[in-house]
Amino acid sequence: MSTTQSEKQALFITSLIIFWYSSNIGVLLLNKLLLSNYGFSFPIFLTMCHMSACAVLSYVSIVFLKIVPYQRIKSRSQLLRISTLSIVFCGSVVGGNISLRYLPVSFNQAVGATTPFFTALFAYLMTMKREAWLTYGCLVPVVAGVVIASGGEPNFHLYGFIMCIGATAARAFKSVLQGVLLSSEGERLNSMNLLLYMSPIAVLVLLPVTLVMEPNVIDVTATLATEHRYLGLLILVNSTMAYGANLLNFLVTRHTSALTLQVLGNAKGAVAVVISILIFRNPVTFIGIAGYTITVMGVVAYGEAKRRYK
């Protein structure tokens, strides 16, 4: 009986990981498809669609399906902290989507792999938390790999690169900020409840920004929808998958461990690069591949060093 249960548990976890990979890579590839191949040049509006889907589906999942217990906001100061996190989160997602307009997915993932560097930097600046020198040493190839990959990227675009670096830094800043702002036991929220509150705040922030910076989004989208009959469906699927990626991220962490998620995340980047090259046929060079490989190896070494010297 126990063998059967363990087999079922293994099958369940394997299925979770497969769905997690599919949703994360699917969102990334659909973002690139919409923003580059369909002429849908509205990354802020696309981010707002993602946040709208996250707001609605988070409410359904927590209040009706009860995937996780519902956690209430207990004070105005807690709401202010969550709002701050939401704005930083918006910046990271918008920056990432903007970068996909100009950069291949492969190079986008190479730059995104430098997240541990920015996380360590912000952790030191904001909390004075220090790691062992060997741990910091592992960050050298993380940065060096991206520098090498940049030099070997045929489709390098400076603005896209700046947006990608900004998005990566904002993502790291959000994770450190979350630990600082919601550190007390009474105010700590699990990731799904945090998403429940951050998403509608993000929509409220992104709506006026969209109206100012992308005022013709409705007219252009309607025109594009007549040329590409599945455009509306793609945006809907893309937005739903954005929520699915967050949900599965939470479930994989809950049923495995944060370390397992980190290892899977490193592998996911490599898988996304291979699939994107096969689909979009963007040219790659040996220098670019070498740079990305060095970065990933640096990330793996950093994770291992951090674990050992904890």
Secondary structure, DSSP 8 states (H G I E B T S, - for coil): -HHHHHHHHHHHHHHHHHHHHHHHHHHHHHHHIIIIIS----HHHHHHHHHHHHHHHHHIIIIIS-SS-------HHHHHHHHHHHHHHHHHHHHHHHHHHHS-HHHHHHHHTTHHHHHHHHHHHHH-----HHHHHTHHHHHHHHHHHHHT-TT--HHHHHHHHHHHHHHHHHHHHHHHHT-STTT---HHHHHHHHHHHHHHHHHHHHHHH-TTHHHHHHHHHHHSTTHHHHHHHHHHHHHHHHHHHHHHHHHS-HHHHHHHHHHHHHHHHHHHHHHH-----HHHHHHHHHHHHHHHHHHHHHHHT-
